[in-house]
């Protein structure tokens, strides 16, 4: 198995870089033979050893879809795309199966609708760009230029594209939860920590003090 794990991070503050550090270091323990890449806006605030850092050119979306590290690909690698606030401490079963296949995409399915113009195309396949995986030889293109940087349409593009590229292996919301204990509406269903990991939604935008508290707890536990 040859694997590239790539994170994307915008121009966010100190908690976001701490989350990225924890995410990277835990992934290095889970898949130590992989190549680790961080695509970032602005100068990195925290460096982790054995990681390649690649500055992105301009728009937010470019960091998710462009491959400034394309020379590292020879057509044999799986690619796992992870956001900075997505933290795994155990490999979910669906991810393990995905790594053992060469024909499947990996999707993390959540339990909300946030897909902009793509809601109809997404349907019930509620994938989230917080984490997804591509098999050898497959690359997700950029969304239409007029939609780049629009959060809803970007999520919809990713979810619909993954849906339209089966077969799939799935990571569930119970395995990796979206943790939003301060959200006015979703806090009732998004205050649990997953069995394999967690996505600290709102951390990058500074409206998740509960997420910052959990991040500190995870740092004490794992670093």
Secondary structure, DSSP 4 states (H G I P E B T S, - for coil): --EEEEEEE-S--HHHHHHHHHHHHHHHHHSTTSEEEEEESSS-SS--TT-EEEE--SSTTHHHH--TTGGG--S--EEEEEETTEEESS--HHHHHHHT-SS-EEEEE-SS---GGGHHHHTT--EEEEEEEE-TT--PPPPPGGGTT-HHHHHHHHHHHHHTS--EEEE-TTTEEE--TT-TTGGGTS----SSEEE-TTTTTT--HHHHHHHHHHHHHH-
